């Protein structure tokens, strides 16, 4: 398998990616999969793991950093713009259609965590995506509005919207606005703020387990008001008869979002539970990633082959 550094355009912003191409000889152009990363993640973390593992199964895969994040361009840094995140996925599909080693009629999409939300409206509105899968899917707007477990007091998000409005005013006056810090200083603080889910996020992003210097430690406050009216799940019926696979850990506090998304799909669909896995376990824990990759490879193998003929 060869990994190549590439760049492509997304609505005028250059995105940085890794293109994985199997070494084994092929009879012709291969099926390909765009892989989108979690919120605050970068292409070198979970998304790269899945892209590499699927390339080992014969797919051309593309992992990339979202606009305003990682090695990709865009200002301000740390902006999480749901509409642009969806556009990034479509731009990645466009890039793959220009590659000679890719069969443009057999392109799938995989989203992890927040990209598991973004990949749904991307697929709904782009018929070039022939099959779509998610791992630990999250609609980031629901997570901010309702909390990871869906039980957050509505007043919390209202206070965040107030802070976002203040940040806009500060910037309009020519001053530097504050940022929304994503992680506290210690695991104990993370657990106190976000329970086990918060502690697991800290362990992944802020310890040697998966820490990366380009992984976002903050978001702009304007990200919050851009999320406020976004809904990753409303367009799901537009996916129509294209197949959907959703992979979820049985211990994931975010699993309610995959269930809701699954219920909205009207075509061929499957929700696949990984026993014992939490939301973050599916990023990198071998005992959970292995069966997830096996399921994904079978899903894309079946449905992208059908797309060919």
C-alpha positions in Angstrom: 0.0 0.0 0.0 1.3 3.4 -0.9 0.4 6.6 1.0 0.7 9.9 -0.9 0.4 13.4 0.4 -2.2 15.3 -1.8 -4.1 18.5 -1.9 -7.4 19.4 -3.4 -9.8 22.4 -3.4 -13.0 22.8 -1.3 -14.9 26.0 -2.1 -11.6 27.9 -2.6 -9.8 26.4 0.4 -6.9 24.0 -0.1 -7.4 20.7 1.8 -4.5 18.4 2.8 -5.0 14.7 2.6 -3.4 11.3 2.5 -4.3 9.0 -0.5 -3.9 5.3 0.2 -3.5 3.0 -2.9 -3.1 -0.7 -2.6 0.1 -2.2 -4.0 -1.5 -5.3 -5.4 -2.1 -5.4 -9.1 -5.7 -4.6 -10.2 -7.5 -5.5 -13.4 -8.7 -1.9 -13.7 -9.7 1.1 -11.7 -10.6 0.3 -8.1 -13.5 1.3 -5.8 -12.7 4.1 -3.5 -13.8 5.4 -0.1 -13.7 9.0 1.3 -13.1 8.9 5.0 -14.0 11.8 7.2 -12.5 12.5 10.6 -14.1 13.2 14.0 -14.6 16.7 15.4 -11.2 18.1 16.5 -9.4 15.1 14.8 -6.9 15.1 12.0 -6.0 12.7 9.2 -3.2 11.1 11.2 -5.5 9.8 13.9 -8.6 7.5 13.7 -9.5 8.4 10.2 -6.0 7.4 9.0 -6.3 4.1 10.8 -9.6 3.2 9.0 -8.3 4.5 5.6 -5.2 2.4 5.9 -7.0 -0.7 7.0 -9.6 -0.4 4.1 -6.8 0.2 1.6 -5.3 -3.1 2.8 -8.6 -4.7 1.7 -8.2 -3.3 -1.8 -9.9 0.1 -1.8 -8.3 3.4 -2.7 -9.0 5.6 0.3 -8.7 9.3 1.0 -8.3 10.7 4.5 -8.1 14.5 4.8 -8.1 17.4 7.2 -11.3 19.5 7.2 -11.1 23.2 6.1 -9.8 25.5 8.9 -8.2 22.5 10.7 -5.1 20.4 10.6 -2.8 21.0 7.6 -5.7 22.3 5.5 -6.1 26.0 4.8 -8.8 28.4 5.9 -9.2 31.2 8.4 -10.0 31.5 11.2 -8.3 28.5 12.5 -10.4 26.2 14.6 -13.7 27.0 12.8 -16.1 24.1 12.7 -18.6 25.0 9.9 -21.0 22.2 9.4 -22.0 23.4 5.9 -18.3 23.5 4.8 -17.6 20.1 6.4 -20.3 18.7 4.1 -18.8 20.5 1.2 -15.3 19.1 2.1 -16.7 15.5 1.7 -18.1 16.3 -1.7 -14.9 18.0 -2.8 -13.0 14.8 -1.7 -15.3 12.8 -4.0 -14.6 15.2 -6.8 -10.9 14.7 -6.3 -11.2 10.9 -6.4 -13.1 11.2 -9.7 -10.0 12.7 -11.3 -7.7 9.8 -10.3 -7.0 7.2 -12.9 -6.7 4.4 -10.3 -10.3 5.1 -9.1 -13.5 3.8 -10.7 -15.7 7.0 -10.4 -18.8 4.9 -10.5 -17.8 3.0 -7.3 -17.2 5.6 -4.7 -18.3 5.2 -1.1 -18.1 7.4 2.0 -17.3 6.6 5.6 -17.7 9.1 8.5 -16.4 8.7 12.0 -17.9 10.6 14.9 -18.9 14.1 13.7 -18.2 13.1 10.1 -20.6 10.3 10.7 -23.1 13.1 10.8 -21.7 15.1 8.0 -21.4 12.2 5.6 -25.2 11.7 5.7 -26.2 15.1 4.1 -23.2 14.8 1.8 -24.5 11.5 0.5 -28.1 12.7 0.5 -27.2 15.5 -1.9 -24.4 13.9 -4.0 -25.4 10.9 -6.1 -21.8 10.1 -6.8 -21.6 8.5 -3.4 -23.0 5.0 -4.0 -22.8 3.6 -0.4 -22.3 5.3 3.0 -21.2 4.0 6.4 -20.6 5.5 9.8 -18.7 4.6 12.9 -19.7 6.2 16.2 -21.9 8.7 14.3 -22.6 12.0 15.9 -24.6 15.0 14.6 -22.3 17.6 16.1 -25.2 20.1 16.3 -27.3 17.7 18.4 -24.3 17.0 20.6 -23.8 20.6 21.3 -27.5 21.4 21.8 -28.4 18.3 23.7 -25.2 16.8 25.1 -23.4 13.6 24.2 -26.1 11.5 26.0 -29.0 13.7 24.9 -29.9 14.9 28.4 -28.2 18.3 28.6 -30.1 21.2 30.1 -31.2 23.5 27.2 -29.8 26.4 29.2 -26.3 25.2 28.6 -26.5 25.7 24.8 -28.3 29.1 25.3 -25.3 30.2 27.3 -23.0 29.1 24.6 -24.9 31.0 22.0 -24.6 34.1 24.2 -20.8 33.6 24.3 -20.8 33.2 20.5 -22.7 36.4 20.1 -20.3 38.2 22.4 -17.3 36.8 20.4 -18.8 38.2 17.1 -19.2 41.7 18.7 -15.6 41.5 20.0 -14.3 40.7 16.6 -16.4 43.4 15.0 -14.7 45.9 17.2 -11.3 44.8 16.0 -10.3 42.9 19.0 -9.3 39.2 19.3 -12.2 37.1 20.4 -11.8 34.3 22.9 -12.0 30.7 21.8 -13.9 27.7 23.0 -11.4 25.4 24.7 -12.3 21.7 24.0 -10.3 19.9 26.7 -9.5 20.8 30.4 -6.0 20.4 31.8 -6.4 17.0 33.5 -8.3 13.7 33.0 -9.9 14.3 36.4 -11.3 17.6 35.2 -12.5 15.9 32.0 -14.3 13.3 33.9 -16.0 15.8 36.2 -17.2 17.8 33.2 -18.2 15.1 30.8 -18.3 11.8 32.8 -16.7 8.7 31.3 -17.3 10.0 27.7 -15.3 13.2 28.6 -12.5 11.2 30.2 -12.2 8.9 27.2 -12.0 11.9 24.8 -9.3 13.3 26.9 -7.4 10.0 27.0 -7.5 9.8 23.2 -6.8 13.4 22.2 -4.6 14.6 25.1 -2.3 11.7 26.0 0.3 9.7 24.0 -2.4 7.3 23.0 -3.3 9.4 20.0 -2.3 13.0 20.7 -1.2 15.0 17.6 0.1 18.5 17.5 -2.4 19.6 14.8 -5.4 18.1 16.5 -7.7 21.0 17.5 -7.6 22.0 21.1 -10.2 24.7 20.6 -13.0 25.9 18.3 -13.9 29.4 17.4 -17.0 30.6 19.2 -18.6 31.3 15.8 -18.6 27.5 15.3 -21.3 27.3 17.9 -23.9 29.6 16.2 -23.1 27.9 12.8 -24.1 24.6 14.5 -27.2 26.0 16.1 -29.5 25.5 13.1 -27.7 22.6 11.4 -29.4 19.2 11.3 -27.4 16.3 9.9 -30.4 14.0 10.0 -33.2 15.9 8.2 -31.8 15.1 4.7 -31.4 11.3 5.3 -34.5 10.3 3.3 -32.8 11.8 0.2 -30.2 9.0 0.4 -33.1 7.0 -1.0 -32.2 3.4 -2.0 -28.4 3.8 -1.6 -27.3 1.5 1.2 -26.4 2.7 4.7 -24.4 0.9 7.4 -24.1 2.4 10.9 -21.5 0.8 13.3 -22.1 1.6 17.0 -20.5 0.5 20.3 -22.9 -1.0 22.8 -21.4 1.2 25.5 -21.4 4.4 23.5 -23.3 7.2 25.2 -23.8 8.7 21.8 -25.6 5.7 20.3 -29.0 7.3 20.5 -27.9 9.5 17.5 -27.1 6.5 15.3 -30.4 5.0 16.3 -32.3 8.2 15.3 -30.4 8.5 12.0 -31.1 4.8 11.2 -34.8 5.2 11.9 -34.9 8.1 9.3 -33.3 6.1 6.5 -35.8 4.7 4.0 -33.6 2.4 1.9 -31.4 -0.6 2.5 -29.9 -0.1 6.0 -28.2 -1.9 8.8 -27.1 -0.9 12.3 -24.3 -3.1 13.5 -23.4 -3.2 17.2 -19.9 -3.8 18.5 -20.2 -5.5 21.8 -18.5 -3.8 24.7 -17.2 -0.8 22.7 -17.6 2.8 23.8 -17.8 5.7 21.4 -14.0 6.3 21.5 -13.0 2.7 21.7 -14.0 2.4 18.0 -11.3 5.0 17.1 -8.3 2.8 17.9 -8.9 -0.2 20.2 -7.9 -3.2 18.1 -10.4 -5.6 19.6 -13.2 -3.2 18.4 -11.6 -1.7 15.2 -10.9 -5.2 13.7 -14.6 -6.3 13.6 -15.6 -2.8 12.5 -13.2 -2.9 9.5 -14.3 -6.4 8.7 -17.9 -5.3 8.6 -17.1 -2.2 6.5 -15.0 -4.1 4.0 -17.9 -6.6 3.5 -20.4 -3.8 3.2 -18.5 -1.7 0.6 -17.4 -4.9 -1.2 -21.0 -5.9 -1.7 -22.5 -2.5 -2.6 -19.7 -0.9 -4.6 -19.5 -4.1 -6.7 -23.3 -3.7 -7.3 -22.7 -0.1 -8.3 -20.3 -1.3 -11.1 -22.8 -3.6 -12.7 
